[in-house]
Amino acid sequence: MTRQPLPVLAVLLLPFAAGAQTLPVNDYPTEARAEYVFGCMAVNGQSPTALRQCSCAIDVIATILPYDAYVAAETVLAMRQTSGERSTLFRETAPATGFVAELRRAEAEAEILCF
């Protein structure tokens, strides 16, 4: 009698495979989360409390706003800091304003829940 470990292994891994499907689609890369936390801590203090609050904030934002929308909003905000004709597009167009508004709503929710 030969043993067939493959079917047994598949049955044992089934709960993990099912759990992997429930992960959020909008999961942010670690680098993006860390960058947010560093910026947040620069504004709110370099304390363990600020670290917890800022980590909480980016987690909340990630549950509300898909990563692509987050990147778009951050890009708009960065482009608004520049001068020239191109920056006008990022100040006055409806899509640009919409991306920033979505980010601001997510940040407000994070503020309520984390700070």
C-alpha positions as CSV (number, residue, x, y, z in Angstrom):
1,M,0.0,0.0,0.0
2,T,1.5,3.3,-1.0
3,R,0.8,6.5,0.8
4,Q,-0.4,9.6,-1.1
5,P,0.7,12.6,0.9
6,L,-0.4,15.1,-1.7
7,P,-4.2,14.8,-1.1
8,V,-3.7,14.9,2.6
9,L,-1.5,18.0,2.3
10,A,-4.2,19.6,0.1
11,V,-6.8,19.0,2.7
12,L,-4.6,20.4,5.5
13,L,-3.8,23.5,3.5
14,L,-7.4,24.1,2.4
15,P,-8.3,26.4,5.4
16,F,-5.2,28.6,4.7
17,A,-6.2,28.8,1.0
18,A,-9.7,29.9,1.9
19,G,-8.3,32.5,4.4
20,A,-6.0,33.9,1.7
21,Q,-9.1,34.7,-0.4
22,T,-10.5,36.8,2.3
23,L,-7.5,39.2,2.5
24,P,-8.4,42.7,1.5
25,V,-7.9,43.5,-2.2
26,N,-6.7,47.0,-1.4
27,D,-3.8,45.9,0.8
28,Y,-1.1,48.6,0.8
29,P,2.6,47.7,0.4
30,T,4.7,47.8,3.6
31,E,6.8,50.7,2.2
32,A,3.7,52.9,1.7
33,R,2.4,52.1,5.2
34,A,5.8,52.9,6.7
35,E,6.1,56.1,4.7
36,Y,2.7,57.2,6.0
37,V,3.6,56.3,9.6
38,F,7.0,58.2,9.4
39,G,5.2,61.3,8.1
40,C,2.4,61.1,10.6
41,M,4.9,60.7,13.5
42,A,6.9,63.7,12.3
43,V,3.7,65.8,12.7
44,N,2.4,64.1,15.9
45,G,5.6,63.4,17.8
46,Q,8.1,60.6,17.9
47,S,6.5,58.7,20.8
48,P,5.2,55.1,21.2
49,T,1.7,56.6,21.4
50,A,2.1,58.4,18.1
51,L,3.5,55.2,16.5
52,R,0.4,53.3,17.6
53,Q,-2.0,56.0,16.5
54,C,-0.3,56.5,13.1
55,S,-0.1,52.8,12.4
56,C,-3.8,52.6,13.2
57,A,-4.6,55.5,10.9
58,I,-3.0,54.0,7.8
59,D,-4.7,50.7,8.6
60,V,-8.1,52.5,8.7
61,I,-7.3,54.4,5.5
62,A,-6.3,51.1,3.8
63,T,-9.7,49.6,4.7
64,I,-11.6,52.6,3.2
65,L,-9.5,53.6,0.2
66,P,-8.0,51.3,-2.4
67,Y,-4.3,51.7,-2.8
68,D,-4.6,53.0,-6.4
69,A,-6.9,55.8,-5.2
70,Y,-4.5,56.5,-2.3
71,V,-1.5,56.8,-4.8
72,A,-3.6,59.1,-7.0
73,A,-4.5,61.4,-4.1
74,E,-1.0,61.6,-2.9
75,T,0.2,62.4,-6.4
76,V,-2.4,65.2,-6.7
77,L,-1.3,66.6,-3.4
78,A,2.4,66.5,-4.4
79,M,1.7,68.1,-7.7
80,R,-0.3,70.9,-6.1
81,Q,2.9,71.8,-4.2
82,T,4.7,72.6,-7.5
83,S,4.4,75.7,-9.5
84,G,3.6,76.2,-13.2
85,E,0.9,75.4,-15.7
86,R,0.9,71.6,-15.0
87,S,0.1,72.1,-11.3
88,T,-3.1,74.0,-12.3
89,L,-4.5,70.8,-13.7
90,F,-4.1,69.2,-10.3
91,R,-5.8,72.1,-8.5
92,E,-8.8,72.7,-10.7
93,T,-10.0,69.4,-12.3
94,A,-12.8,67.4,-10.8
95,P,-11.0,64.0,-10.9
96,A,-8.0,65.5,-9.0
97,T,-10.3,67.2,-6.4
98,G,-12.3,63.9,-6.1
99,F,-9.2,61.9,-5.3
100,V,-8.1,64.3,-2.6
101,A,-11.7,64.4,-1.1
102,E,-11.8,60.6,-0.8
103,L,-8.4,60.6,1.0
104,R,-9.5,63.4,3.3
105,R,-12.7,61.4,4.2
106,A,-10.6,58.3,4.9
107,E,-8.2,60.4,7.0
108,A,-11.1,61.9,9.0
109,E,-12.4,58.4,9.8
110,A,-8.9,57.4,10.9
111,E,-8.7,60.5,13.1
112,I,-11.9,59.6,14.8
113,L,-10.9,55.9,15.3
114,C,-7.2,56.2,16.1
115,F,-6.5,59.6,17.8
